[in-house]
Amino acid sequence: MSLLDNSLWAVLKSSVSAGIWAGIWPAIFDTLYMTLVASLIVLVFGLALGVLLTVTSSEGLYPVKGLYRVLGWFINTLRSLPQMVMIILLIPLARLLFGKSYGTNPCIVAIAASCIPMYARVVESSILEIGKGKIEAAKSIGSSNFQIVFYVLLPETLPSLVRGFTIAVIAVLSMTALAGMFGAGGIGDIAVRYGYQRFQHDKLLACIYVLVALVQFVQWTGNLLSNKILRTRALV
């Protein structure tokens, strides 16, 4: 049902009808699958890169200026690319890994690659906020760099890391919608194929409902976990 031929109220009523949602539910599961897998990849690689950036910086635990500069250049280069360009550039890699350049799994590669650099910088910024006194205290009792990272830096920044990861998951979710234009499936595919190309605005509205609900849930969950950690530490 299109807004070009029907009233807004009629389209709104159609957007919550059972017939519309029968085609939306499978797309929701595709979107959730892409978001979950890509977010886990972003968490692992983004956290690792962020810690590596911090440790190898000039004021880090193990300064390696050459490595730090290369990593910084690489991350900034990836961050400078628009999401759509990232998807296009990684089509060959997706085809190499999965034998095709469309579908949920191939697009997860581009989604994760686009969001990892952002989360790596969030991790770096969070760790840099830790007072040097805590690090020096850990060194004074003979803690190794490995122990300082995993028993001081990461635990101290956990609330901030959770909030940053929440932002990253929301970015991943928005990327899944964009990836629908490249055959990834999910909510983005429904929104583009039906809502945009065929002017079925009731389906477009249904997709909007889903995306808004998912973002609100992710943000609420992130805030809840972060505040719980702060309350546990008696910081709020």
WONOR-V519073 format. One record per residue. N is the residue number from 1. RES is the residue in one letter. PHI is phi in whole degrees, 0 to 359 (none if undefined). OMEGA is omega in whole degrees, 0 to 359 (NA if undefined). NEAR is the number of other C-alpha atoms within 12 Angstrom. Layout:
BEGIN
n:N res:RES phi:PHI omega:OMEGA near:NEAR
n:N res:RES phi:PHI omega:OMEGA near:NEAR
END
This chain:
BEGIN
n:1 res:M phi:none omega:186 near:30
n:2 res:S phi:252 omega:174 near:25
n:3 res:L phi:289 omega:179 near:23
n:4 res:L phi:290 omega:184 near:14
n:5 res:D phi:241 omega:185 near:14
n:6 res:N phi:226 omega:179 near:17
n:7 res:S phi:286 omega:179 near:15
n:8 res:L phi:299 omega:181 near:17
n:9 res:W phi:297 omega:179 near:17
n:10 res:A phi:295 omega:179 near:18
n:11 res:V phi:293 omega:178 near:26
n:12 res:L phi:298 omega:178 near:24
n:13 res:K phi:296 omega:179 near:20
n:14 res:S phi:294 omega:183 near:25
n:15 res:S phi:292 omega:179 near:31
n:16 res:V phi:250 omega:181 near:26
n:17 res:S phi:281 omega:182 near:19
n:18 res:A phi:296 omega:181 near:15
n:19 res:G phi:297 omega:179 near:16
n:20 res:I phi:293 omega:185 near:28
n:21 res:W phi:287 omega:175 near:24
n:22 res:A phi:298 omega:178 near:15
n:23 res:G phi:269 omega:182 near:25
n:24 res:I phi:275 omega:186 near:34
n:25 res:W phi:302 omega:178 near:22
n:26 res:P phi:300 omega:179 near:19
n:27 res:A phi:293 omega:178 near:32
n:28 res:I phi:298 omega:180 near:32
n:29 res:F phi:295 omega:176 near:20
n:30 res:D phi:297 omega:179 near:31
n:31 res:T phi:295 omega:179 near:41
n:32 res:L phi:297 omega:179 near:32
n:33 res:Y phi:297 omega:180 near:26
n:34 res:M phi:298 omega:181 near:39
n:35 res:T phi:295 omega:182 near:42
n:36 res:L phi:295 omega:183 near:27
n:37 res:V phi:293 omega:180 near:26
n:38 res:A phi:296 omega:180 near:37
n:39 res:S phi:294 omega:178 near:40
n:40 res:L phi:295 omega:177 near:27
n:41 res:I phi:296 omega:179 near:31
n:42 res:V phi:299 omega:180 near:41
n:43 res:L phi:299 omega:184 near:35
n:44 res:V phi:293 omega:185 near:23
n:45 res:F phi:284 omega:178 near:26
n:46 res:G phi:294 omega:178 near:34
n:47 res:L phi:295 omega:180 near:39
n:48 res:A phi:297 omega:180 near:26
n:49 res:L phi:294 omega:180 near:31
n:50 res:G phi:297 omega:178 near:38
n:51 res:V phi:294 omega:180 near:38
n:52 res:L phi:297 omega:177 near:32
n:53 res:L phi:300 omega:182 near:40
n:54 res:T phi:293 omega:184 near:38
n:55 res:V phi:293 omega:185 near:30
n:56 res:T phi:268 omega:178 near:25
n:57 res:S phi:291 omega:184 near:25
n:58 res:S phi:299 omega:179 near:16
n:59 res:E phi:251 omega:183 near:16
n:60 res:G phi:278 omega:181 near:27
n:61 res:L phi:290 omega:182 near:29
n:62 res:Y phi:219 omega:186 near:22
n:63 res:P phi:299 omega:173 near:18
n:64 res:V phi:223 omega:189 near:19
n:65 res:K phi:300 omega:181 near:20
n:66 res:G phi:298 omega:180 near:15
n:67 res:L phi:295 omega:180 near:20
n:68 res:Y phi:298 omega:180 near:27
n:69 res:R phi:293 omega:179 near:20
n:70 res:V phi:296 omega:179 near:18
n:71 res:L phi:298 omega:179 near:27
n:72 res:G phi:298 omega:178 near:26
n:73 res:W phi:297 omega:181 near:16
n:74 res:F phi:297 omega:181 near:22
n:75 res:I phi:294 omega:179 near:29
n:76 res:N phi:295 omega:177 near:21
n:77 res:T phi:296 omega:179 near:18
n:78 res:L phi:295 omega:181 near:29
n:79 res:R phi:291 omega:182 near:22
n:80 res:S phi:282 omega:183 near:17
n:81 res:L phi:274 omega:174 near:22
n:82 res:P phi:299 omega:184 near:19
n:83 res:Q phi:300 omega:181 near:30
n:84 res:M phi:295 omega:178 near:25
n:85 res:V phi:295 omega:179 near:21
n:86 res:M phi:299 omega:179 near:30
n:87 res:I phi:299 omega:181 near:36
n:88 res:I phi:295 omega:182 near:28
n:89 res:L phi:295 omega:184 near:22
n:90 res:L phi:267 omega:176 near:30
n:91 res:I phi:302 omega:179 near:31
n:92 res:P phi:300 omega:179 near:20
n:93 res:L phi:295 omega:178 near:23
n:94 res:A phi:298 omega:179 near:28
n:95 res:R phi:293 omega:179 near:21
n:96 res:L phi:293 omega:183 near:14
n:97 res:L phi:281 omega:188 near:17
n:98 res:F phi:242 omega:179 near:18
n:99 res:G phi:81 omega:178 near:14
n:100 res:K phi:204 omega:184 near:20
n:101 res:S phi:252 omega:180 near:27
n:102 res:Y phi:231 omega:182 near:30
n:103 res:G phi:106 omega:186 near:30
n:104 res:T phi:292 omega:184 near:38
n:105 res:N phi:296 omega:178 near:33
n:106 res:P phi:301 omega:182 near:35
n:107 res:C phi:285 omega:176 near:48
n:108 res:I phi:299 omega:180 near:49
n:109 res:V phi:301 omega:181 near:41
n:110 res:A phi:292 omega:180 near:43
n:111 res:I phi:299 omega:181 near:51
n:112 res:A phi:295 omega:181 near:43
n:113 res:A phi:298 omega:181 near:45
n:114 res:S phi:284 omega:186 near:45
n:115 res:C phi:260 omega:179 near:48
n:116 res:I phi:301 omega:181 near:40
n:117 res:P phi:300 omega:179 near:37
n:118 res:M phi:297 omega:181 near:40
n:119 res:Y phi:290 omega:177 near:45
n:120 res:A phi:299 omega:178 near:40
n:121 res:R phi:292 omega:177 near:35
n:122 res:V phi:296 omega:179 near:36
n:123 res:V phi:298 omega:179 near:42
n:124 res:E phi:301 omega:181 near:35
n:125 res:S phi:297 omega:180 near:22
n:126 res:S phi:295 omega:182 near:30
n:127 res:I phi:292 omega:181 near:38
n:128 res:L phi:294 omega:179 near:28
n:129 res:E phi:282 omega:180 near:21
n:130 res:I phi:290 omega:179 near:25
n:131 res:G phi:297 omega:181 near:16
n:132 res:K phi:295 omega:180 near:18
n:133 res:G phi:298 omega:179 near:13
n:134 res:K phi:293 omega:179 near:22
n:135 res:I phi:292 omega:179 near:31
n:136 res:E phi:295 omega:178 near:20
n:137 res:A phi:295 omega:178 near:15
n:138 res:A phi:294 omega:179 near:23
n:139 res:K phi:293 omega:184 near:20
n:140 res:S phi:294 omega:179 near:13
n:141 res:I phi:262 omega:173 near:12
n:142 res:G phi:88 omega:179 near:13
n:143 res:S phi:290 omega:176 near:19
n:144 res:S phi:281 omega:177 near:19
n:145 res:N phi:301 omega:178 near:25
n:146 res:F phi:300 omega:180 near:19
n:147 res:Q phi:293 omega:179 near:18
n:148 res:I phi:296 omega:180 near:30
n:149 res:V phi:297 omega:189 near:30
n:150 res:F phi:270 omega:181 near:21
n:151 res:Y phi:244 omega:178 near:19
n:152 res:V phi:235 omega:187 near:26
n:153 res:L phi:297 omega:183 near:38
n:154 res:L phi:293 omega:178 near:29
n:155 res:P phi:299 omega:181 near:22
n:156 res:E phi:294 omega:183 near:27
n:157 res:T phi:261 omega:186 near:31
n:158 res:L phi:304 omega:179 near:31
n:159 res:P phi:301 omega:179 near:30
n:160 res:S phi:292 omega:178 near:31
n:161 res:L phi:295 omega:178 near:36
n:162 res:V phi:295 omega:178 near:34
n:163 res:R phi:296 omega:178 near:30
n:164 res:G phi:294 omega:179 near:38
n:165 res:F phi:292 omega:175 near:39
n:166 res:T phi:300 omega:177 near:36
n:167 res:I phi:298 omega:181 near:31
n:168 res:A phi:295 omega:179 near:41
n:169 res:V phi:296 omega:178 near:41
n:170 res:I phi:295 omega:176 near:36
n:171 res:A phi:296 omega:177 near:33
n:172 res:V phi:299 omega:180 near:44
n:173 res:L phi:299 omega:178 near:43
n:174 res:S phi:293 omega:178 near:34
n:175 res:M phi:292 omega:179 near:42
n:176 res:T phi:296 omega:177 near:51
n:177 res:A phi:293 omega:179 near:43
n:178 res:L phi:292 omega:181 near:35
n:179 res:A phi:296 omega:176 near:45
n:180 res:G phi:301 omega:178 near:36
n:181 res:M phi:290 omega:183 near:30
n:182 res:F phi:247 omega:175 near:34
n:183 res:G phi:79 omega:181 near:30
n:184 res:A phi:282 omega:186 near:38
n:185 res:G phi:82 omega:178 near:36
n:186 res:G phi:82 omega:183 near:41
n:187 res:I phi:298 omega:180 near:47
n:188 res:G phi:299 omega:179 near:39
n:189 res:D phi:296 omega:178 near:35
n:190 res:I phi:297 omega:182 near:43
n:191 res:A phi:297 omega:182 near:37
n:192 res:V phi:283 omega:186 near:29
n:193 res:R phi:292 omega:184 near:25
n:194 res:Y phi:258 omega:184 near:27
n:195 res:G phi:292 omega:184 near:28
n:196 res:Y phi:263 omega:186 near:23
n:197 res:Q phi:287 omega:183 near:16
n:198 res:R phi:250 omega:176 near:18
n:199 res:F phi:58 omega:176 near:22
n:200 res:Q phi:269 omega:188 near:28
n:201 res:H phi:289 omega:176 near:35
n:202 res:D phi:293 omega:176 near:39
n:203 res:K phi:290 omega:177 near:42
n:204 res:L phi:297 omega:179 near:37
n:205 res:L phi:296 omega:178 near:36
n:206 res:A phi:298 omega:177 near:37
n:207 res:C phi:296 omega:178 near:38
n:208 res:I phi:297 omega:178 near:27
n:209 res:Y phi:303 omega:183 near:22
n:210 res:V phi:296 omega:182 near:32
n:211 res:L phi:297 omega:178 near:33
n:212 res:V phi:296 omega:180 near:19
n:213 res:A phi:296 omega:181 near:17
n:214 res:L phi:295 omega:180 near:29
n:215 res:V phi:296 omega:179 near:25
n:216 res:Q phi:298 omega:180 near:19
n:217 res:F phi:293 omega:180 near:18
n:218 res:V phi:298 omega:181 near:30
n:219 res:Q phi:295 omega:179 near:25
n:220 res:W phi:297 omega:180 near:19
n:221 res:T phi:295 omega:179 near:21
n:222 res:G phi:298 omega:178 near:27
n:223 res:N phi:297 omega:181 near:24
n:224 res:L phi:297 omega:181 near:18
n:225 res:L phi:295 omega:180 near:23
n:226 res:S phi:298 omega:180 near:26
n:227 res:N phi:293 omega:178 near:21
n:228 res:K phi:295 omega:178 near:19
n:229 res:I phi:296 omega:180 near:23
n:230 res:L phi:296 omega:179 near:21
n:231 res:R phi:294 omega:178 near:14
n:232 res:T phi:299 omega:180 near:13
n:233 res:R phi:268 omega:179 near:14
n:234 res:A phi:58 omega:179 near:9
n:235 res:L phi:260 omega:176 near:12
n:236 res:V phi:225 omega:NA near:11
END
